[in-house]
Amino acid sequence: KVGKFIVGEKLGEGSYSIVKRCMHEETKQQYALKVVSKDRLPTANLEKQVRKEVKIMQYLRHPNVVTVHDVLMSERNMYI
């Protein structure tokens, strides 16, 4: 569980992150959850870049761009 999301099975994996299915516990709406491991990022500068990119994506509304609904942080991971 991450915040109000129940985390399910893995959908895919990349160099720095894993994508898992998740469901909002109140609305039952399903989403894809990208879990970015801070330990796997090669530099602290890249973490800043990811944060900046996520911030921009939160304001974009376009059919060809994934909508960011929420961002959660822990000591080890970023959840997008």
BALOBA-1460 file (C-alpha; in Angstrom, 3 decimals):
// residues 80
<rec num="1" residu="k" x="0.000" y="0.000" z="0.000"/>
<rec num="2" residu="v" x="1.216" y="3.488" z="-0.897"/>
<rec num="3" residu="g" x="-0.857" y="6.348" z="0.480"/>
<rec num="4" residu="k" x="-4.479" y="5.605" z="-0.467"/>
<rec num="5" residu="f" x="-3.441" y="3.186" z="-3.209"/>
<rec num="6" residu="i" x="-3.407" y="-0.604" z="-2.990"/>
<rec num="7" residu="v" x="-0.471" y="-1.845" z="-5.051"/>
<rec num="8" residu="g" x="-0.876" y="-4.881" z="-7.289"/>
<rec num="9" residu="e" x="1.191" y="-6.818" z="-9.802"/>
<rec num="10" residu="k" x="4.164" y="-5.596" z="-11.790"/>
<rec num="11" residu="l" x="3.332" y="-4.396" z="-15.319"/>
<rec num="12" residu="g" x="6.816" y="-3.478" z="-16.495"/>
<rec num="13" residu="e" x="10.324" y="-2.461" z="-15.494"/>
<rec num="14" residu="g" x="13.005" y="-0.028" z="-16.667"/>
<rec num="15" residu="s" x="16.482" y="1.048" z="-15.603"/>
<rec num="16" residu="y" x="15.337" y="3.241" z="-12.709"/>
<rec num="17" residu="s" x="11.761" y="2.228" z="-12.065"/>
<rec num="18" residu="i" x="9.079" y="-0.442" z="-11.897"/>
<rec num="19" residu="v" x="5.485" y="0.085" z="-13.073"/>
<rec num="20" residu="k" x="2.773" y="-1.654" z="-11.064"/>
<rec num="21" residu="r" x="-1.004" y="-1.767" z="-11.221"/>
<rec num="22" residu="c" x="-2.670" y="0.009" z="-8.313"/>
<rec num="23" residu="m" x="-6.185" y="0.845" z="-7.164"/>
<rec num="24" residu="h" x="-7.413" y="3.818" z="-5.144"/>
<rec num="25" residu="e" x="-8.892" y="2.256" z="-2.013"/>
<rec num="26" residu="e" x="-11.916" y="4.598" z="-1.859"/>
<rec num="27" residu="t" x="-12.886" y="5.109" z="-5.520"/>
<rec num="28" residu="k" x="-11.692" y="1.676" z="-6.757"/>
<rec num="29" residu="q" x="-10.260" y="3.473" z="-9.819"/>
<rec num="30" residu="q" x="-7.266" y="1.617" z="-11.284"/>
<rec num="31" residu="y" x="-4.024" y="3.319" z="-12.277"/>
<rec num="32" residu="a" x="-0.457" y="2.536" z="-13.282"/>
<rec num="33" residu="l" x="2.007" y="3.375" z="-10.504"/>
<rec num="34" residu="k" x="5.589" y="4.174" z="-11.440"/>
<rec num="35" residu="v" x="7.961" y="3.468" z="-8.551"/>
<rec num="36" residu="v" x="11.273" y="5.273" z="-9.071"/>
<rec num="37" residu="s" x="14.010" y="3.954" z="-6.801"/>
<rec num="38" residu="k" x="16.222" y="6.829" z="-5.635"/>
<rec num="39" residu="d" x="19.032" y="4.295" z="-5.041"/>
<rec num="40" residu="r" x="19.001" y="3.287" z="-8.721"/>
<rec num="41" residu="l" x="19.309" y="6.858" z="-10.040"/>
<rec num="42" residu="p" x="22.931" y="7.385" z="-11.114"/>
<rec num="43" residu="t" x="23.210" y="10.939" z="-9.734"/>
<rec num="44" residu="a" x="21.378" y="13.289" z="-7.368"/>
<rec num="45" residu="n" x="21.072" y="15.670" z="-10.329"/>
<rec num="46" residu="l" x="18.908" y="13.101" z="-12.105"/>
<rec num="47" residu="e" x="16.543" y="13.008" z="-9.112"/>
<rec num="48" residu="k" x="16.102" y="16.789" z="-9.446"/>
<rec num="49" residu="q" x="15.449" y="16.368" z="-13.166"/>
<rec num="50" residu="v" x="12.806" y="13.668" z="-12.519"/>
<rec num="51" residu="r" x="11.106" y="15.901" z="-9.931"/>
<rec num="52" residu="k" x="11.043" y="18.803" z="-12.403"/>
<rec num="53" residu="e" x="9.669" y="16.602" z="-15.193"/>
<rec num="54" residu="v" x="6.906" y="15.256" z="-12.925"/>
<rec num="55" residu="k" x="5.955" y="18.786" z="-11.877"/>
<rec num="56" residu="i" x="5.579" y="19.794" z="-15.534"/>
<rec num="57" residu="m" x="3.608" y="16.637" z="-16.369"/>
<rec num="58" residu="q" x="1.087" y="17.390" z="-13.599"/>
<rec num="59" residu="y" x="-0.060" y="20.461" z="-15.554"/>
<rec num="60" residu="l" x="-0.159" y="18.914" z="-19.037"/>
<rec num="61" residu="r" x="-3.458" y="17.794" z="-20.535"/>
<rec num="62" residu="h" x="-2.973" y="16.095" z="-23.894"/>
<rec num="63" residu="p" x="-4.277" y="12.781" z="-25.295"/>
<rec num="64" residu="n" x="-0.722" y="11.593" z="-26.099"/>
<rec num="65" residu="v" x="0.726" y="12.397" z="-22.655"/>
<rec num="66" residu="v" x="0.120" y="10.274" z="-19.557"/>
<rec num="67" residu="t" x="-1.801" y="12.168" z="-16.873"/>
<rec num="68" residu="v" x="-0.073" y="12.388" z="-13.495"/>
<rec num="69" residu="h" x="-2.718" y="12.117" z="-10.767"/>
<rec num="70" residu="d" x="-0.556" y="12.078" z="-7.657"/>
<rec num="71" residu="v" x="3.075" y="12.035" z="-6.545"/>
<rec num="72" residu="l" x="4.191" y="10.536" z="-3.252"/>
<rec num="73" residu="m" x="7.693" y="10.432" z="-1.795"/>
<rec num="74" residu="s" x="9.425" y="8.215" z="0.683"/>
<rec num="75" residu="e" x="13.029" y="8.143" z="1.796"/>
<rec num="76" residu="r" x="13.856" y="5.486" z="-0.844"/>
<rec num="77" residu="n" x="11.271" y="5.918" z="-3.617"/>
<rec num="78" residu="m" x="9.249" y="8.361" z="-5.690"/>
<rec num="79" residu="y" x="5.737" y="7.143" z="-6.523"/>
<rec num="80" residu="i" x="4.187" y="8.638" z="-9.657"/>
